Amino acid sequence: MFKIPKVNVIESDEGFSIKVEIHRLVYTEGSKILYISSEILASPSNIGMRKESIRNWESPYNHERIDRNKREAIIDNIRRAFHWKGETIEVI
């Protein structure tokens, strides 16, 4: 289940959230944060998300590497959240 607790934030009861900023998405899982490069696109997609920017978690203590399987799971989570909101996202 998703909800919108603040403007430009989609939150899931699965423990992740996505915040849309001007040139990036901020994806959060627990205490882990990931900054994903993005841009606003013309139709049919609303946002383009750069897959290659999904590399490392940003945290105060380390920059844990994100493996291929986790990267795909993050992309799927983001797609589901945007779909729920009635928007689309394109992985570029």
PyRosetta script that sets phi, psi and omega in degrees:
from pyrosetta import init, pose_from_sequence

init()
pose = pose_from_sequence("MFKIPKVNVIESDEGFSIKVEIHRLVYTEGSKILYISSEILASPSNIGMRKESIRNWESPYNHERIDRNKREAIIDNIRRAFHWKGETIEVI")
pose.set_psi(1, 139.2)
pose.set_omega(1, 180.0)
pose.set_phi(2, -113.1)
pose.set_psi(2, 158.4)
pose.set_omega(2, 172.5)
pose.set_phi(3, -150.3)
pose.set_psi(3, 164.3)
pose.set_omega(3, 178.3)
pose.set_phi(4, -116.7)
pose.set_psi(4, 93.0)
pose.set_omega(4, -177.4)
pose.set_phi(5, -77.0)
pose.set_psi(5, -23.2)
pose.set_omega(5, 179.3)
pose.set_phi(6, -145.0)
pose.set_psi(6, 163.6)
pose.set_omega(6, 175.5)
pose.set_phi(7, -58.9)
pose.set_psi(7, 134.6)
pose.set_omega(7, 177.8)
pose.set_phi(8, 66.3)
pose.set_psi(8, 20.1)
pose.set_omega(8, 176.9)
pose.set_phi(9, -126.0)
pose.set_psi(9, 131.0)
pose.set_omega(9, 172.2)
pose.set_phi(10, -115.2)
pose.set_psi(10, 128.3)
pose.set_omega(10, -177.4)
pose.set_phi(11, -121.1)
pose.set_psi(11, 137.6)
pose.set_omega(11, 179.2)
pose.set_phi(12, -108.8)
pose.set_psi(12, 147.4)
pose.set_omega(12, 174.3)
pose.set_phi(13, -75.3)
pose.set_psi(13, -0.7)
pose.set_omega(13, 175.3)
pose.set_phi(14, -84.9)
pose.set_psi(14, -1.5)
pose.set_omega(14, 174.0)
pose.set_phi(15, 100.6)
pose.set_psi(15, 14.2)
pose.set_omega(15, 177.0)
pose.set_phi(16, -127.9)
pose.set_psi(16, 160.0)
pose.set_omega(16, 175.1)
pose.set_phi(17, -143.9)
pose.set_psi(17, 158.3)
pose.set_omega(17, 179.2)
pose.set_phi(18, -131.3)
pose.set_psi(18, 127.7)
pose.set_omega(18, 175.2)
pose.set_phi(19, -113.9)
pose.set_psi(19, 130.4)
pose.set_omega(19, 179.0)
pose.set_phi(20, -93.7)
pose.set_psi(20, 119.5)
pose.set_omega(20, 174.4)
pose.set_phi(21, -113.8)
pose.set_psi(21, 178.3)
pose.set_omega(21, -172.8)
pose.set_phi(22, -56.5)
pose.set_psi(22, -50.7)
pose.set_omega(22, -176.1)
pose.set_phi(23, -123.2)
pose.set_psi(23, 19.7)
pose.set_omega(23, 179.0)
pose.set_phi(24, -161.3)
pose.set_psi(24, 161.4)
pose.set_omega(24, 169.3)
pose.set_phi(25, -106.1)
pose.set_psi(25, 141.0)
pose.set_omega(25, 175.2)
pose.set_phi(26, -110.2)
pose.set_psi(26, 109.3)
pose.set_omega(26, -178.3)
pose.set_phi(27, -101.7)
pose.set_psi(27, 128.5)
pose.set_omega(27, -177.0)
pose.set_phi(28, -126.3)
pose.set_psi(28, 134.2)
pose.set_omega(28, 171.5)
pose.set_phi(29, -130.5)
pose.set_psi(29, 108.9)
pose.set_omega(29, -176.6)
pose.set_phi(30, 59.4)
pose.set_psi(30, -122.9)
pose.set_omega(30, 180.0)
pose.set_phi(31, -92.9)
pose.set_psi(31, 0.0)
pose.set_omega(31, -178.8)
pose.set_phi(32, -90.6)
pose.set_psi(32, 139.1)
pose.set_omega(32, -179.5)
pose.set_phi(33, -126.4)
pose.set_psi(33, 141.1)
pose.set_omega(33, 178.3)
pose.set_phi(34, -132.4)
pose.set_psi(34, 128.3)
pose.set_omega(34, 176.5)
pose.set_phi(35, -100.6)
pose.set_psi(35, 121.5)
pose.set_omega(35, -177.3)
pose.set_phi(36, -115.9)
pose.set_psi(36, 122.7)
pose.set_omega(36, 177.8)
pose.set_phi(37, -62.5)
pose.set_psi(37, 137.9)
pose.set_omega(37, 180.0)
pose.set_phi(38, -151.4)
pose.set_psi(38, 169.0)
pose.set_omega(38, 176.9)
pose.set_phi(39, -152.8)
pose.set_psi(39, 153.2)
pose.set_omega(39, 176.9)
pose.set_phi(40, -78.1)
pose.set_psi(40, 132.0)
pose.set_omega(40, -178.9)
pose.set_phi(41, -115.4)
pose.set_psi(41, 160.2)
pose.set_omega(41, 171.5)
pose.set_phi(42, -77.5)
pose.set_psi(42, 171.2)
pose.set_omega(42, 179.5)
pose.set_phi(43, -52.5)
pose.set_psi(43, 151.2)
pose.set_omega(43, 6.6)
pose.set_phi(44, -86.7)
pose.set_psi(44, -14.4)
pose.set_omega(44, -179.9)
pose.set_phi(45, -94.8)
pose.set_psi(45, 148.0)
pose.set_omega(45, 178.7)
pose.set_phi(46, -87.9)
pose.set_psi(46, -38.4)
pose.set_omega(46, -176.4)
pose.set_phi(47, -134.9)
pose.set_psi(47, 138.4)
pose.set_omega(47, 172.3)
pose.set_phi(48, -103.6)
pose.set_psi(48, 128.9)
pose.set_omega(48, -177.7)
pose.set_phi(49, -115.3)
pose.set_psi(49, 129.0)
pose.set_omega(49, -177.6)
pose.set_phi(50, -85.3)
pose.set_psi(50, 109.4)
pose.set_omega(50, -177.4)
pose.set_phi(51, -58.4)
pose.set_psi(51, -38.3)
pose.set_omega(51, -176.3)
pose.set_phi(52, -66.8)
pose.set_psi(52, -14.2)
pose.set_omega(52, 178.9)
pose.set_phi(53, -83.7)
pose.set_psi(53, -3.5)
pose.set_omega(53, 177.5)
pose.set_phi(54, -92.1)
pose.set_psi(54, 85.9)
pose.set_omega(54, -174.5)
pose.set_phi(55, -124.1)
pose.set_psi(55, -49.8)
pose.set_omega(55, -173.6)
pose.set_phi(56, -136.5)
pose.set_psi(56, 142.9)
pose.set_omega(56, 169.9)
pose.set_phi(57, -71.9)
pose.set_psi(57, 143.8)
pose.set_omega(57, 174.0)
pose.set_phi(58, -102.4)
pose.set_psi(58, 122.3)
pose.set_omega(58, 176.3)
pose.set_phi(59, -145.7)
pose.set_psi(59, 164.5)
pose.set_omega(59, -179.5)
pose.set_phi(60, -64.4)
pose.set_psi(60, -21.2)
pose.set_omega(60, -171.8)
pose.set_phi(61, -106.9)
pose.set_psi(61, -28.9)
pose.set_omega(61, -179.9)
pose.set_phi(62, -160.1)
pose.set_psi(62, 174.3)
pose.set_omega(62, 177.3)
pose.set_phi(63, -121.9)
pose.set_psi(63, 68.0)
pose.set_omega(63, -176.9)
pose.set_phi(64, -57.2)
pose.set_psi(64, 130.5)
pose.set_omega(64, -179.8)
pose.set_phi(65, -69.0)
pose.set_psi(65, 142.3)
pose.set_omega(65, 176.8)
pose.set_phi(66, -101.6)
pose.set_psi(66, 121.5)
pose.set_omega(66, -179.4)
pose.set_phi(67, -82.3)
pose.set_psi(67, 174.0)
pose.set_omega(67, -174.8)
pose.set_phi(68, -58.5)
pose.set_psi(68, -44.4)
pose.set_omega(68, -179.2)
pose.set_phi(69, -64.1)
pose.set_psi(69, -42.7)
pose.set_omega(69, 179.1)
pose.set_phi(70, -66.7)
pose.set_psi(70, -38.7)
pose.set_omega(70, 177.8)
pose.set_phi(71, -57.9)
pose.set_psi(71, -45.8)
pose.set_omega(71, 179.6)
pose.set_phi(72, -65.2)
pose.set_psi(72, -37.3)
pose.set_omega(72, 177.7)
pose.set_phi(73, -65.8)
pose.set_psi(73, -39.6)
pose.set_omega(73, 177.7)
pose.set_phi(74, -64.0)
pose.set_psi(74, -46.0)
pose.set_omega(74, 178.8)
pose.set_phi(75, -59.5)
pose.set_psi(75, -43.6)
pose.set_omega(75, 178.8)
pose.set_phi(76, -62.3)
pose.set_psi(76, -43.0)
pose.set_omega(76, 177.8)
pose.set_phi(77, -59.7)
pose.set_psi(77, -43.7)
pose.set_omega(77, -179.1)
pose.set_phi(78, -66.6)
pose.set_psi(78, -43.5)
pose.set_omega(78, 177.8)
pose.set_phi(79, -59.5)
pose.set_psi(79, -45.4)
pose.set_omega(79, 179.9)
pose.set_phi(80, -61.9)
pose.set_psi(80, -40.9)
pose.set_omega(80, 179.9)
pose.set_phi(81, -64.5)
pose.set_psi(81, -44.8)
pose.set_omega(81, 179.5)
pose.set_phi(82, -68.7)
pose.set_psi(82, -37.0)
pose.set_omega(82, 177.3)
pose.set_phi(83, -61.6)
pose.set_psi(83, -42.8)
pose.set_omega(83, 177.5)
pose.set_phi(84, -58.1)
pose.set_psi(84, -37.2)
pose.set_omega(84, -178.9)
pose.set_phi(85, -79.6)
pose.set_psi(85, -7.1)
pose.set_omega(85, 179.6)
pose.set_phi(86, 88.1)
pose.set_psi(86, 17.6)
pose.set_omega(86, 179.9)
pose.set_phi(87, -118.3)
pose.set_psi(87, 163.5)
pose.set_omega(87, 177.5)
pose.set_phi(88, -118.1)
pose.set_psi(88, 158.3)
pose.set_omega(88, 177.8)
pose.set_phi(89, -134.8)
pose.set_psi(89, 137.9)
pose.set_omega(89, 178.9)
pose.set_phi(90, -112.5)
pose.set_psi(90, 131.9)
pose.set_omega(90, 177.6)
pose.set_phi(91, -87.8)
pose.set_psi(91, 119.7)
pose.set_omega(91, -177.4)
pose.set_phi(92, -120.3)
pose.dump_pdb("model.pdb")
